[in-house]
Amino acid sequence: MKLVLGIVFTFLSVFAIGQTDSDFENKLNQIYAPGRVDRIVNDAQMNAYFKKVVYHSYKLEQVDAQKLSHGNFPVLASIEKREPSTKTLVEITPDAMAQEILDGSFNILLLNLDRDLNESVTYRLGNTNYLFTLYSHKAIAKK
């Protein structure tokens, strides 16, 4: 029985890792040319850095109205992101961005928002109860 559970666990672990790598490559392919994607995927340092950027360079937090009233957060009323199929900038609503993050389809590489070198910035997404934190380059490097 332990052997069967071990085999099933190993299979599921390998499958989950494969899914993550596939998702990562898909997100890279939405913004970069295939040659650049190959270099990123095959270079250990670049791969690790871009995985940090894609998966750990932002945070979405749903908060209560009291926290929003006590904070002085800049508001992202409209958000621009690059449309992968046309390579043009399109505007999305704060609700749509929050939904993309929640369902896992969000790609930070497509977002048209400047990231500060030293300071992470927390924004309120429109008139929602969501706070979006964009980590600074230094914060990403420390992760």
C-alpha beads as a LAMMPS data file, in Angstrom:
LAMMPS data file: protein, C-alpha beads

143 atoms
142 bonds

1 atom types
1 bond types

-500.0 500.0 xlo xhi
-500.0 500.0 ylo yhi
-500.0 500.0 zlo zhi

Masses

1 110.0

Atoms # bond

1 1 1 0.000 0.000 0.000
2 1 1 2.837 2.424 0.869
3 1 1 4.458 1.676 -2.485
4 1 1 1.244 2.499 -4.370
5 1 1 0.778 5.753 -2.428
6 1 1 4.418 6.667 -3.067
7 1 1 4.017 6.114 -6.794
8 1 1 0.780 8.126 -6.920
9 1 1 2.353 10.980 -4.915
10 1 1 5.429 11.022 -7.173
11 1 1 3.253 11.082 -10.293
12 1 1 1.127 13.936 -8.965
13 1 1 4.224 15.935 -7.938
14 1 1 5.806 15.557 -11.388
15 1 1 2.499 16.441 -13.051
16 1 1 2.113 19.591 -10.897
17 1 1 5.679 20.717 -11.666
18 1 1 5.070 20.137 -15.384
19 1 1 1.910 22.224 -15.243
20 1 1 3.757 25.091 -13.555
21 1 1 6.554 25.011 -16.136
22 1 1 4.013 24.927 -18.949
23 1 1 2.125 27.889 -17.453
24 1 1 5.414 29.765 -16.989
25 1 1 6.455 29.206 -20.609
26 1 1 3.001 30.230 -21.850
27 1 1 3.256 33.500 -19.918
28 1 1 6.718 34.157 -21.343
29 1 1 5.493 33.374 -24.871
30 1 1 2.756 35.991 -24.506
31 1 1 5.352 38.762 -24.390
32 1 1 8.704 37.485 -25.726
33 1 1 9.919 35.987 -29.000
34 1 1 10.547 32.211 -28.990
35 1 1 14.361 32.582 -28.982
36 1 1 14.227 34.767 -25.886
37 1 1 11.865 32.348 -24.161
38 1 1 14.293 29.481 -24.852
39 1 1 17.173 31.484 -23.354
40 1 1 15.140 32.304 -20.238
41 1 1 13.947 28.728 -19.747
42 1 1 17.359 27.166 -20.323
43 1 1 19.439 29.584 -18.216
44 1 1 19.083 28.693 -14.521
45 1 1 19.603 32.252 -13.239
46 1 1 17.286 33.880 -15.774
47 1 1 14.702 31.150 -15.218
48 1 1 14.739 31.684 -11.448
49 1 1 14.547 35.479 -11.816
50 1 1 11.652 35.432 -14.275
51 1 1 9.738 32.910 -12.146
52 1 1 10.069 35.358 -9.245
53 1 1 8.756 38.159 -11.440
54 1 1 5.881 36.129 -12.901
55 1 1 4.694 34.518 -9.654
56 1 1 6.060 36.520 -6.716
57 1 1 6.396 40.167 -7.748
58 1 1 2.899 41.251 -6.758
59 1 1 0.193 40.535 -4.231
60 1 1 -3.576 40.909 -4.301
61 1 1 -5.323 41.362 -0.985
62 1 1 -9.019 41.780 -0.302
63 1 1 -9.473 44.121 2.667
64 1 1 -12.351 45.579 4.613
65 1 1 -13.558 49.137 4.121
66 1 1 -12.015 50.255 7.415
67 1 1 -8.480 49.486 6.231
68 1 1 -9.166 51.336 2.982
69 1 1 -10.412 54.415 4.848
70 1 1 -7.287 54.505 7.059
71 1 1 -4.824 54.082 4.203
72 1 1 -3.822 56.572 1.578
73 1 1 -3.465 54.260 -1.413
74 1 1 -3.070 55.492 -4.977
75 1 1 -5.990 54.256 -7.041
76 1 1 -5.666 52.316 -10.287
77 1 1 -8.907 53.403 -11.935
78 1 1 -7.905 52.056 -15.327
79 1 1 -5.215 49.551 -16.088
80 1 1 -3.369 49.042 -19.340
81 1 1 -1.967 45.725 -20.380
82 1 1 -0.555 44.389 -23.602
83 1 1 -2.905 42.163 -25.588
84 1 1 -0.770 39.125 -26.534
85 1 1 -2.451 38.447 -29.880
86 1 1 -2.192 42.003 -31.259
87 1 1 0.710 43.346 -29.130
88 1 1 -1.313 46.520 -28.529
89 1 1 -2.216 48.110 -25.222
90 1 1 -5.770 47.583 -24.036
91 1 1 -7.532 48.947 -21.001
92 1 1 -8.986 46.545 -18.456
93 1 1 -11.134 47.288 -15.441
94 1 1 -9.858 46.846 -11.891
95 1 1 -12.475 44.103 -11.396
96 1 1 -11.223 42.249 -14.470
97 1 1 -7.629 42.467 -13.261
98 1 1 -8.569 41.150 -9.812
99 1 1 -10.472 38.277 -11.431
100 1 1 -7.478 37.375 -13.630
101 1 1 -5.245 37.244 -10.554
102 1 1 -7.758 35.139 -8.639
103 1 1 -8.241 32.621 -11.455
104 1 1 -4.509 32.357 -12.233
105 1 1 -4.623 33.769 -15.759
106 1 1 -2.959 37.095 -14.838
107 1 1 0.412 37.758 -16.457
108 1 1 2.376 40.527 -14.738
109 1 1 4.659 40.762 -17.786
110 1 1 1.763 42.189 -19.816
111 1 1 0.928 44.917 -17.315
112 1 1 1.813 48.472 -18.368
113 1 1 2.786 49.778 -14.943
114 1 1 6.197 51.061 -13.895
115 1 1 7.919 49.201 -11.091
116 1 1 10.105 51.250 -8.731
117 1 1 13.665 50.134 -8.065
118 1 1 13.585 50.642 -4.286
119 1 1 10.007 51.011 -3.081
120 1 1 7.106 48.601 -3.371
121 1 1 3.801 50.363 -4.032
122 1 1 0.330 49.321 -2.912
123 1 1 -2.579 50.475 -5.058
124 1 1 -6.302 50.283 -4.556
125 1 1 -7.913 48.637 -7.566
126 1 1 -10.518 51.157 -8.622
127 1 1 -13.503 51.285 -6.295
128 1 1 -13.050 47.682 -5.129
129 1 1 -11.915 46.311 -1.784
130 1 1 -8.761 44.949 -3.375
131 1 1 -5.247 46.188 -2.732
132 1 1 -2.627 45.353 -5.346
133 1 1 0.995 45.511 -4.224
134 1 1 3.661 45.786 -6.898
135 1 1 6.955 44.790 -5.309
136 1 1 10.071 46.809 -6.099
137 1 1 13.026 45.370 -7.990
138 1 1 14.985 45.185 -4.718
139 1 1 12.159 43.317 -2.981
140 1 1 11.995 40.803 -5.830
141 1 1 15.757 40.249 -5.671
142 1 1 15.499 39.418 -1.960
143 1 1 12.863 36.723 -2.500

Bonds

1 1 1 2
2 1 2 3
3 1 3 4
4 1 4 5
5 1 5 6
6 1 6 7
7 1 7 8
8 1 8 9
9 1 9 10
10 1 10 11
11 1 11 12
12 1 12 13
13 1 13 14
14 1 14 15
15 1 15 16
16 1 16 17
17 1 17 18
18 1 18 19
19 1 19 20
20 1 20 21
21 1 21 22
22 1 22 23
23 1 23 24
24 1 24 25
25 1 25 26
26 1 26 27
27 1 27 28
28 1 28 29
29 1 29 30
30 1 30 31
31 1 31 32
32 1 32 33
33 1 33 34
34 1 34 35
35 1 35 36
36 1 36 37
37 1 37 38
38 1 38 39
39 1 39 40
40 1 40 41
41 1 41 42
42 1 42 43
43 1 43 44
44 1 44 45
45 1 45 46
46 1 46 47
47 1 47 48
48 1 48 49
49 1 49 50
50 1 50 51
51 1 51 52
52 1 52 53
53 1 53 54
54 1 54 55
55 1 55 56
56 1 56 57
57 1 57 58
58 1 58 59
59 1 59 60
60 1 60 61
61 1 61 62
62 1 62 63
63 1 63 64
64 1 64 65
65 1 65 66
66 1 66 67
67 1 67 68
68 1 68 69
69 1 69 70
70 1 70 71
71 1 71 72
72 1 72 73
73 1 73 74
74 1 74 75
75 1 75 76
76 1 76 77
77 1 77 78
78 1 78 79
79 1 79 80
80 1 80 81
81 1 81 82
82 1 82 83
83 1 83 84
84 1 84 85
85 1 85 86
86 1 86 87
87 1 87 88
88 1 88 89
89 1 89 90
90 1 90 91
91 1 91 92
92 1 92 93
93 1 93 94
94 1 94 95
95 1 95 96
96 1 96 97
97 1 97 98
98 1 98 99
99 1 99 100
100 1 100 101
101 1 101 102
102 1 102 103
103 1 103 104
104 1 104 105
105 1 105 106
106 1 106 107
107 1 107 108
108 1 108 109
109 1 109 110
110 1 110 111
111 1 111 112
112 1 112 113
113 1 113 114
114 1 114 115
115 1 115 116
116 1 116 117
117 1 117 118
118 1 118 119
119 1 119 120
120 1 120 121
121 1 121 122
122 1 122 123
123 1 123 124
124 1 124 125
125 1 125 126
126 1 126 127
127 1 127 128
128 1 128 129
129 1 129 130
130 1 130 131
131 1 131 132
132 1 132 133
133 1 133 134
134 1 134 135
135 1 135 136
136 1 136 137
137 1 137 138
138 1 138 139
139 1 139 140
140 1 140 141
141 1 141 142
142 1 142 143
